Amino acid sequence: MNAAVLGLLAAIAIATGSGITREMVQRLPPRQLIGPLYACNALILVPFVPFSHWEWSETVVVLLCTSALVVSLQALSVFELFTHGSASATTTAQATSPIAAAIGSAILVPATFDWVEIAVASSVIVGVLGSLTGSFPNLQKGRTLFTAGVASVTTGMTTVLARQLADEGVGLVQTYTIRTAFAAVLFVLFIPPTDLPRREIPMIVARSSFITLGWCLSILGVQRGSPTVIQTMMATTPMWLIGWESIHQDRLPSTRSILAASLVVAGILVTLVW
């Protein structure tokens, strides 16, 4: 399957998981959720461990540890935004991640760098951010801007690191289970989930299933193509959430949203055929 298509499917899966996450954050201690969610993410792929190829070297260990730390920072920033905004507004912060992915690719994986991809990524970013104007009223505040920046950079770098691991011969199961299990241990140790009731387990499993599907599709995509392309497709996540929120709240999107969505669609089409 085409890498861009995998990235688009990943965006839809993560949008679904993000909607569930927002609902959970409204009822439960946000930071205490992160450890159990990461643990569940890792456990979903455990049955595939015996059937997967595992590659080990000093470089692989460094990349996996770095990936775990990056996704930990990503979780902290994203969950803080979830606490103060809607699901679509929160994923706005990650809409600029293609630029981070492009810069990271140029430095760390130069063979995948393409100026056309940068241009397409920029158009998608403008479209996504344009569609969400006013969705995040606190976006101008210093802390929110800083948190949004961290979310954007860590999201892009997660994809670039996945490509580096793929270049080292590391498979999907190893990449995902190690980084999420490592992050889960860190959060459970430092932010123990002492106030989470067991009745939330089904919701945690449902949410983790969609998020895991999305990230696995993104890893498969980055193994087959450019990190910038994958991150560009995944930057459309807020658009899917806007559509869902419009249906859920029984209201039509604004003209600005429709025009912005058209720009995003154009960027996606160029990526798919390029």
C-alpha positions as CSV (number, residue, x, y, z in Angstrom):
1,M,0.0,0.0,0.0
2,N,1.2,3.5,-0.8
3,A,3.0,5.3,2.1
4,A,0.7,8.4,1.7
5,V,-2.4,6.3,2.0
6,L,-1.0,4.6,5.1
7,G,-0.4,8.0,6.6
8,L,-4.0,9.1,5.8
9,L,-5.4,6.0,7.4
10,A,-3.2,6.6,10.4
11,A,-4.6,10.1,10.7
12,I,-8.2,8.8,10.8
13,A,-7.3,6.2,13.4
14,I,-5.5,8.7,15.6
15,A,-8.4,11.2,15.2
16,T,-10.7,8.5,16.6
17,G,-8.4,7.8,19.5
18,S,-8.0,11.5,20.2
19,G,-11.7,12.0,20.5
20,I,-11.8,9.2,23.1
21,T,-8.8,10.7,24.9
22,R,-10.5,14.1,25.2
23,E,-13.5,12.4,26.7
24,M,-11.4,10.6,29.3
25,V,-9.3,13.6,30.2
26,Q,-12.5,15.5,31.1
27,R,-13.3,12.8,33.8
28,L,-9.9,11.5,35.0
29,P,-6.5,12.8,36.1
30,P,-4.8,13.5,32.8
31,R,-1.2,12.7,33.6
32,Q,-2.1,9.6,35.5
33,L,-3.7,8.3,32.4
34,I,-0.5,8.3,30.3
35,G,1.3,5.4,31.9
36,P,-1.7,2.9,31.7
37,L,-2.4,4.1,28.1
38,Y,1.1,3.5,27.0
39,A,1.2,0.1,28.7
40,C,-2.0,-0.9,26.9
41,N,-0.6,0.3,23.6
42,A,2.5,-2.0,24.1
43,L,0.4,-5.0,25.2
44,I,-1.7,-4.9,22.1
45,L,1.3,-5.9,20.0
46,V,2.8,-8.4,22.4
47,P,1.1,-11.4,20.7
48,F,3.1,-10.5,17.6
49,V,6.5,-10.4,19.3
50,P,7.4,-14.1,18.8
51,F,6.8,-13.8,15.0
52,S,8.7,-10.6,14.5
53,H,12.4,-10.0,13.6
54,W,14.4,-8.2,16.2
55,E,17.6,-6.2,15.5
56,W,20.0,-5.1,18.2
57,S,23.1,-2.9,18.1
58,E,24.4,0.1,20.0
59,T,22.8,2.4,17.4
60,V,19.4,0.7,17.7
61,V,19.5,0.9,21.5
62,V,20.2,4.6,21.4
63,L,17.5,5.3,18.9
64,L,14.9,3.3,20.9
65,C,15.8,5.1,24.1
66,T,15.6,8.4,22.3
67,S,12.3,7.5,20.8
68,A,10.9,6.6,24.2
69,L,12.0,9.9,25.7
70,V,10.6,11.8,22.7
71,V,7.1,10.1,22.9
72,S,7.1,10.8,26.7
73,L,7.6,14.5,26.1
74,Q,5.0,14.3,23.4
75,A,2.5,12.8,25.8
76,L,3.1,15.4,28.5
77,S,2.5,18.3,26.0
78,V,-0.4,16.7,24.2
79,F,-2.3,15.8,27.4
80,E,-1.8,19.3,28.8
81,L,-3.4,20.7,25.6
82,F,-6.2,18.1,25.9
83,T,-6.9,19.4,29.4
84,H,-7.6,22.9,28.1
85,G,-9.0,22.4,24.6
86,S,-11.2,20.3,22.3
87,A,-9.8,17.3,20.5
88,S,-9.5,19.2,17.2
89,A,-7.9,22.2,18.9
90,T,-5.4,20.0,20.7
91,T,-4.3,18.2,17.5
92,T,-3.8,21.7,15.9
93,A,-0.6,21.8,17.9
94,Q,0.6,18.8,16.0
95,A,-0.4,20.2,12.6
96,T,3.0,21.8,12.1
97,S,4.8,18.5,12.7
98,P,5.5,18.0,8.9
99,I,8.0,20.9,9.1
100,A,9.7,19.3,12.1
101,A,9.7,16.0,10.2
102,A,11.2,17.6,7.1
103,I,14.0,19.4,9.0
104,G,14.7,16.2,10.9
105,S,14.8,14.2,7.6
106,A,17.1,16.7,6.0
107,I,19.5,16.3,8.9
108,L,19.2,12.7,9.9
109,V,17.8,10.9,6.8
110,P,18.9,13.2,3.9
111,A,18.1,10.5,1.2
112,T,14.4,11.0,1.9
113,F,14.4,14.9,1.6
114,D,12.4,16.5,-1.2
115,W,11.6,20.2,-1.6
116,V,8.3,19.4,-3.2
117,E,7.2,17.6,-0.1
118,I,8.1,20.7,1.9
119,A,5.9,22.8,-0.3
120,V,3.0,20.4,0.0
121,A,3.5,20.1,3.8
122,S,3.4,23.9,4.1
123,S,0.0,24.1,2.2
124,V,-1.5,21.4,4.4
125,I,-0.3,23.2,7.5
126,V,-1.8,26.5,6.4
127,G,-5.1,24.7,5.6
128,V,-5.3,22.9,8.9
129,L,-4.4,25.9,11.0
130,G,-6.7,28.1,9.0
131,S,-9.6,25.7,9.6
132,L,-9.0,25.8,13.3
133,T,-8.8,29.6,13.8
134,G,-10.6,30.5,17.1
135,S,-10.7,26.8,18.2
136,F,-7.9,27.4,20.7
137,P,-8.5,30.8,22.3
138,N,-5.5,30.4,24.6
139,L,-3.1,29.7,21.7
140,Q,-1.4,33.2,22.1
141,K,-0.4,32.6,25.7
142,G,3.3,31.8,26.2
143,R,2.8,28.5,28.0
144,T,0.3,27.3,25.4
145,L,2.6,28.3,22.5
146,F,5.6,26.5,24.2
147,T,3.5,23.4,24.8
148,A,2.2,23.4,21.3
149,G,5.7,23.7,19.9
150,V,6.9,20.8,22.0
151,A,3.9,18.7,20.8
152,S,4.7,19.6,17.2
153,V,8.4,18.9,17.3
154,T,8.1,15.7,19.2
155,T,5.4,14.4,16.9
156,G,7.6,15.1,13.8
157,M,10.7,13.6,15.4
158,T,8.9,10.4,16.4
159,T,8.3,9.8,12.7
160,V,11.9,10.6,11.8
161,L,13.3,8.3,14.5
162,A,11.0,5.5,13.2
163,R,12.5,5.9,9.8
164,Q,16.0,5.8,11.3
165,L,15.2,2.6,13.1
166,A,13.8,1.1,9.9
167,D,17.0,1.9,8.2
168,E,18.8,0.0,10.9
169,G,16.6,-3.1,10.2
170,V,14.3,-2.7,13.1
171,G,10.7,-3.8,12.5
172,L,7.4,-2.3,13.4
173,V,6.7,-4.5,16.5
174,Q,10.1,-3.9,18.0
175,T,10.0,-0.1,17.4
176,Y,6.5,0.3,18.8
177,T,6.5,-2.1,21.7
178,I,9.9,-1.0,23.1
179,R,9.3,2.8,22.9
180,T,5.8,2.6,24.4
181,A,6.7,0.0,27.1
182,F,9.7,2.2,28.1
183,A,7.5,5.3,28.2
184,A,4.9,3.4,30.2
185,V,7.4,2.4,32.9
186,L,8.6,6.0,33.2
187,F,5.1,7.4,33.7
188,V,3.9,4.6,36.1
189,L,7.0,5.1,38.2
190,F,7.0,8.9,38.3
191,I,3.2,9.6,38.0
192,P,1.5,6.4,39.4
193,P,-2.1,5.9,38.4
194,T,-3.4,5.9,42.0
195,D,-6.8,7.6,41.2
196,L,-7.9,5.6,38.1
197,P,-10.8,3.2,38.7
198,R,-10.7,-0.2,37.1
199,R,-14.0,0.4,35.4
200,E,-12.1,2.6,32.9
201,I,-10.1,-0.4,31.5
202,P,-12.5,-1.0,28.6
203,M,-12.3,2.6,27.5
204,I,-8.5,2.5,27.9
205,V,-8.3,-0.6,25.7
206,A,-10.6,1.0,23.1
207,R,-8.6,4.2,23.0
208,S,-5.3,2.3,22.8
209,S,-6.5,0.1,20.0
210,F,-7.2,3.1,17.7
211,I,-4.0,5.0,18.7
212,T,-1.9,1.8,18.3
213,L,-3.4,1.2,14.8
214,G,-2.7,4.8,13.8
215,W,1.0,4.7,14.9
216,C,1.6,1.3,13.4
217,L,0.2,2.5,10.1
218,S,2.5,5.5,10.3
219,I,5.5,3.2,11.1
220,L,4.6,1.0,8.1
221,G,4.3,4.1,6.0
222,V,7.6,5.6,7.0
223,Q,9.3,2.3,6.3
224,R,8.1,2.6,2.7
225,G,8.4,6.3,2.1
226,S,9.4,9.8,3.3
227,P,8.8,10.8,6.9
228,T,7.7,14.2,5.6
229,V,5.0,12.6,3.5
230,I,3.7,10.5,6.4
231,Q,3.7,13.5,8.8
232,T,1.9,15.6,6.1
233,M,-0.9,13.1,5.9
234,M,-1.1,12.7,9.7
235,A,-1.3,16.5,10.0
236,T,-4.9,16.2,8.6
237,T,-6.0,14.6,11.9
238,P,-7.7,17.9,13.1
239,M,-9.7,18.0,9.9
240,W,-11.2,14.6,10.6
241,L,-12.0,15.7,14.2
242,I,-13.6,18.9,13.0
243,G,-15.9,16.8,10.7
244,W,-16.8,14.5,13.6
245,E,-17.4,17.4,16.0
246,S,-19.6,19.2,13.4
247,I,-21.8,16.1,13.0
248,H,-21.8,15.5,16.8
249,Q,-22.8,19.1,17.6
250,D,-25.2,19.3,14.6
251,R,-23.7,22.3,13.0
252,L,-22.1,23.1,9.6
253,P,-18.4,24.0,9.3
254,S,-17.7,27.7,8.6
255,T,-16.8,29.0,5.1
256,R,-13.2,29.4,6.3
257,S,-13.1,25.7,7.3
258,I,-14.4,24.6,3.9
259,L,-11.8,26.7,2.0
260,A,-9.1,25.5,4.3
261,A,-10.2,21.9,3.9
262,S,-10.0,22.4,0.1
263,L,-6.4,23.4,0.4
264,V,-5.7,20.4,2.5
265,V,-7.4,18.1,0.0
266,A,-5.3,19.6,-2.8
267,G,-2.1,19.0,-0.8
268,I,-3.1,15.4,-0.1
269,L,-3.8,14.8,-3.8
270,V,-0.4,16.2,-4.9
271,T,1.3,14.0,-2.3
272,L,-0.6,10.9,-3.5
273,V,0.3,11.4,-7.2
274,W,3.8,12.8,-6.8
